[in-house]
Amino acid sequence: MSNLKAVAEHSKVSIATVSRVINNDPKVSKETVLKVQASIKALDYKPNRVAQRLRSSNSKTKLLGLIIPDIQNPFFVDVVRGVEDYAYRNNFAVMIGNFGQDEKKEKLYLDIFQSENIDGLIVAPIHGKDKGIENLVKNGIPVVCIDRGLTDIEVDIVKVDNELGAFNAVDHLLSIGHRRIAFISGNFKIPTYTGRLEGYKKALRKYGIPFDEKLVFAKNADYKSGFDLANLILELEDRPTAVFSGNNLLTLGALEAIHGKNIKIPEEISIIGFDDMPWSISLNPPLTAVRQPGFDMGRKAAEMLYERIANPSKKNESVILDTELMIRKSTTRLE
């Protein structure tokens, strides 16, 4: 395998000059840059990224960090694809951490990413008062929040209007006659779910229906929680006629519980999920769901981070993308 010395000998320059070319030193002449780049290509030399970072804390590593709460969630898979797509097109690599709403695990990834001297970070904070992320911003590391933001510090963010998306879902159920609508949610410490709760309440107010906290069920935003919470709903004496589920994993768990009790959808209970899954149309019956543009969110977050790295002093930006209610056969008019 070729090394720095071999590239220097091939291009007839010093090892230091090769290093400066690799690290994009603007003082190197264009002629020398082209000559060294030609040698790198001819020898198939791969620069050691770790060595680059050790040599200079000021050089750009072309490395982005991405921390997400749940890699099993298809929504976040789309986000990762969007980030990676933009990063690849702009010659950045992406390091991914999956923290599963575990604060210790999130801190571990933050420490690792900082030791790798990342150029910037895209993150879905564990909650609105995430001190670990706040400290990164205060220390001058470019950060873009995705899906959820911070409450005590300004930062770039890209998300959807969770309140409006939830409002549209519940409004649809109300418009077709449902009045007892249960809401299955993730933890309300996460701003995403507080927004969806507000949308749920707003739709009820539109129809003059009092908010009943006994119809709101919150736990972890995962499959098992969806299953457990749906079973609680189905065992209520005055069972709701419809369920609004706060994310796709909760929805899948709820569907298993409903099918497990041989309750017919939508004849006996209607269901809407927040997050439209790739297989929603293949479910029986096809799922009515709020579609949010995960890929576009990821790509936009990467673009915003790229701009923040290039211009650290630019004004913070908040981008809110649209959701779309996909009406299918898991909801029906209540006669």
N, C-alpha and C positions, 0 to 999 in steps of 0.2 A: 504494500500500500504506500502511496506517495506521502511524503511529509513536507513540512514547510521548507526545509533545506533543499529538497529536490525541486520544488517549484521555483525557489530563488535561483538555483543553478540553471534551470531550464530557461528562465526569463532574463538571466544575466543581471539580476539586481540583488540587493541585500535581503536577508531574512526579515529585517525590520521594515523594509519597504513592502514586502509581501504582506506582512501583518497589517500595515497601514491601509493597504488596498482592501483587504478582507474586512477591516473595520470602518470602511467608507470615509477615510480621512480626506477632507476636501483639499488639503495641501498637495496631494499627489497629482502630478500632471496627467492629463487625459491619455496621452500617449503611453505612459507607464502603466496606467490602469488597464488599458486595452491589452498591453503586452502580458501583464501578469494574469489577467483573466483568460487569455488564450492558453497560457501554460497550465493554469488550473484545469481548464477543460481538457487539454491534451493528456494530462497526467491523471485525470479523474480524481483530483484531490478533493477531499471532504473536510472543510475546516472543523476543528474541534470546538463545539459551541461552549462546552464547559470551560475550556482553556481561555476562550475569548472573554467570558464573563469574569474569570479570575484576573486576567490581565488589566482590565479597565472597568471600573464601576460606572464610567460615564458613557461607554459605548452602548449602542442599541443592540439588544440581544435578538430582536425580531421574534420575541417570544411573548405570547399572551397567556394569562391565566383565566380559567373559566370555572366558577364554582356553582354547582346547581344542587337543589335539595333531593332530587330523586331521579336517577337515570332510568328507572323502570317506567316512569311516566312518559307516555308517548308525546305529550306536549313538550317536555324538556328535551326529548330526542330531536324533535324538530328545531328547537332553539339551538342545540349543539350543531346541527347540520348548517343552520344559517350562519352561525359564528364562524365555523370552519370554512365555509364557502368563501366568505369575504376575506378571511385571513389568508387562505391559500392564494387567492387572486392578488393579494398584496404582499406576498412573500413573507408571511408570518406563520409561525407554528403555534399550536394551541395545546396547553397542558390543562387537563380536566380533573376536577375534584368533585366527588359526589358525597355530600355530608349527611344526608338522611335526617335533617333537622336535629342533628347532634352538635351542640356547641363546641365540645372538645374536638370533634372531628373537623369542624369548620376551622377552628384555630390552628390545628395541625396543618391543614392545607395552606392557610394564610402564611404560616411560618415557612413552609417549604417553598412556596412561590416567591416570597421575599428573598430567601436564600439563593434562589435561582436568578435573582435580579430581573424579574419580568418587566417588560416595558409598560404593561398596564393590566388591569383586571376587570372582567365582567362577572357580576355576582348577583344572585338572588339572595338578599340578606335573610338571616334566620328569623329576624323580626325587625320592627321599625327602629328599635334602639340598639342596633348591633354595634357595640363599642369597637370590636375588632376591625370592622370595615371603616368606621369613623376614624380610627387611628391611622389607617392607610391613607385616607384622604388628607388628613392633617399633616402627614409626613410627605406629601407631595406626589404620591403614587397615583397615576391616572386611573380612575375608577368609573365604570358605568354600571348602574343597577338595572336589573331586568326583572320584569314581572311584579316586583315590589320594591319600594324605596326606603329611605331613612327619614325619620321624623325630626331629628335634631341638627341636621347638617345638610347643606345644599350639595347636590351631586347630580350628574347627568343620569337620566332614567328613560327607559322605553318600556311601555306597558300597554295594556288595553284598558278601556273604561269598564272596570269590573262591575260598578254599580249599574251602569246602563245595560250591560249584557245580562245581568241577573234580572233587572227590571223587565226587560223584553221577554225573558223566559217565563217569569211568573205572570206577567200581563197576558201572555198568550193563554196560559192555563185559566186565568180568571175570565178571559173573554169567551171561553168555550164552556163556562158554567161552573168551574171548580171553585169551591169556597174554603174547604179545609185542605190546605197544601202544606205538607211537611218539608222542611229544609234540612238536608244532611250536609254538614260542613266539616272542613278542617279546622285546626286550632285558630281561634279568633285573635291570638297574638300576632298572627300573620296578616298584614294589611290587605292582602288579596281577598281573604275571607270576610274581613270586616266590610269591605266594599260590596261584596256580594250579598251580605246580610242587609246592608242599607238598601240595595236594589230590591230585595225581597220585601222589605218593609214599605218602601215607596210604592210598589205595585199594590200592596194591600190598602194603603191609604187612598189611592186613586179610586178604589171601589168601595171605600167606606167600611172596610173590614178591620176590626181591632186586631192588633198584633198579639199573638198567643205564644209566649215563650216556650210553652210545653210542646209546641210543634217544631222547635228548633233543636237539632241534635248535632253536637260537635265533638269530634275526637281527632285522631290523626288522619291525615289526608291520604289514606291507603286502602287497599282492597279489603283487608280484614275489618277495618273500621266501617267501611260501607256495608259489609255483610252484617256486622253486629248491630249497627244503628238501624238498618232497614228492618231487621227482625224485631227490634223494639217498637218500631212504627207499626208493623203488621200485627203486633199483639195488642195494640190499643183497642179499648172497648169501642170507641167511636173512631174507627180507622179513617185516616185521611183518604180522599179520593185521588190525590196526586202527590207526587214526590218531585222536588227540585233538588238535584244532587250537585254538590259544589266542585267536583272535578271528575276526570274520567275514571280514575281508579276507584273512587267512592261509588261511581255509577256501576262499574262492573261487579263490585261486591253486593250492591243493592239488587242488581238483576239476579244474581245467584240466589239471594235470599227469597226474592219474589217467586222465582221459578221453583225453588225448593219447597215452597208451600202450595204449589200448583195454583197460584193466583194468576189470572189471565191479564195480560197487558194488551191493549188498553181497556178492555171491557170492564175489568174490576178495579184497576188502578192505572193511572197515567204516570209517565215518568219523563222528565227532561234532565239532561246532563249538561253541566258547564264543561266544555271541551268536546269538540267533535273528533272522534277517533277515526282512523283510516278505515276501520271495519264497521263503523256505525251502520252503514247501509246494508251490511251483511247479517246484522243481528235479526232475531225473530221476536217481535217485529222490528223493522229498522228504527233506530233511535232518533228522536227529536233532540237536538243539541245546539248549544251555543258554540259556534266556531270561532276560535281565536288564531291569528296568523303567527304560529310559533316560529316558522322558518324566517318570515319577514322580521319578526322581533329580534331574532338572533343576528340576522344580517345587519339590521339597523344599529343594534348595540355595538357590533364590531366596527361599523363605519364611524359611529360617534366616538368610540375609543381611539380609533386611528386619528381622528381630528383632534381629540384631546391631547394625544401624545405629541402631535405636531405643534399644537398651540395650547400649552398648559394654562394660559391666563384667559382663555376665551370664556364667555358667559355660559353658565350652566344651562342645559337644554332639557326640556321635558317633552317627550314624544308619546302621544297617546294614539294607538292604532284602533281601528274599528273592529267590532265583533259582528257576527252574522248569525241570526237564528235560523237553523236548518230544520224546518218542520217536516216530520216524517210520521210514521204510523204508531209510535209509542204513546201518542196523546190523542184523545178523542173527546168530542163534545159530551158533557154530562147532561143526560136527559132528566 
